[in-house]
Amino acid sequence: MANPVALLGRMPRAVRLLVVGTFVNRLGSFILPFLTLVLHREFGIAEAWTGLLVGAYGAGSIVSMLWGGVLTDRLGRRRTLLVSLFGSGALAVAMGFAGSVQVFVPLLVAFSFLADLYRPASSAIVADLVPSRDRAVGFAALRLAVNLGFGLGVAVGGVLADLNWRLLFWGDGATTLGFGLIVWFLVAETRAEGPAPSEPVPAASPWADRVFVKLIAATFIFCLAFFMDFIVLPLTITGSAGYPARVYGLLIGVNGLLIAFCELSVVHWLGRFRRLRVAALGIVLTALGMGMTGLVMHWAWFLLCVVLWTAGEILTIPQQSAFLADWAPAELRGRYLGIAQASWGLGSTIAPIAFLPVHALLPEWAFWALLGLVVLPAAPLMLGLDRTADRPELLRGHALV
């Protein structure tokens, strides 16, 4: 398989800079993982209100990604990145100076509406610059930066949280502003020239696109399982299996390491196969890994299941992202990508509401088997799109070959 460093070196310069900036940004992802701790411990907010504020943050993130898609198409990729990175970076620093909850909470709400505006713009740059045959590798490169940066950042954040909670926000703000400076000085606009401002732009809605709606449905179904390793798996490992929390941490660490060190090479090798068939296989592997999880309460069995669903994640996400980039019309690429990414936010919001009560009622084997069955319908949706939509003559964003 190809060397990941060599694969990154073949990406356009702007994409390489984007990967570096994303890594820097995610290296400082201190706010969300420790937000509950700060709200409850430092500001004395009751757990019920803390949950509502974290939920409000998630809702703001969904809106942020939707508007990020619109701004990506209207303002351009670069301007949207700059608004998001400089705006959220400044707000993060300001939260670190907040002296009361009355000041902190409004800043947090504003931060949630700006922090994820950049994500559709970032994905659109990959779609703009990377030829169709390499787009899955381009999206895998972004995932590499996200996973590696986040994994290292959470470890650093734990140290900062024990020293002074304000360091979390100053550190997050500094890395975000650093990403903004990379964009400001080194990344040019990549959006193709469209109609002049005085010319009417044809009205169109991604929601009227049946292929896109099917893809979003498949993505949302997959999301429901994807977040179970953060929502239910820790309860299964520490509660039902009786292991200490560090065992869960090590198992999740395996997921991140496999993605960081294997995904780029694997996705490049898979380029010879039809991508949505690969994605469908990934969904089946994810369903199998999830469905097996509750059968044996032993760390080695959990490790096998984590490896299975990590393989499913590697096979599914870059391939469906590449298809989406090829399917979306260039002039609406930001909107399509924004809605797709918001569906992940919606999945992360609904998953705990839908599945935690079910987990409390069922034995472990029954819950995880049910979850595996819930995921499976996404596979035939992918195969249907492979038959009916993933053809070069139908792909409106397939201009780069």
Buried (B, 14 or more C-beta within 10 A) or exposed (E): EBEBEEBBEBBBEBBBBBBBBBBBBBBBBBBBBBBBBBBBEBBEBEEEBBBEBBEBBBBBBBBBBBBBBBBBBBBBBBBBBBBBBBBBBBBBBBBBEBEEBEEBBEBBBBBBBBBBBBBBBBBBBBBBBBEBEBBBBBBBBBBBBBBBBBBBBBEBBBEBBEEEBBBBBBBBBBBBBBBBBBBBEBBEBBBEEEEEEEEEEEEEEBEEBEBBEBBBBBBBBBBBBBBBBEBBBBBBBBEBBEBEEEBBEEBBBBBBBBBBEBBBBBBBEBBEEBBBBBBBBBBBBBBBBBBBBBEBBEBEBBBBBBBBBBBBBBBBBBBBBBBBBBBBBBBBBBBBBBBBBBBBBBBBBBBBEEBEEEBEEBEBBEBBBBBBEBBBBBBEBBBBBBEEBBEEEEBBBBEBE
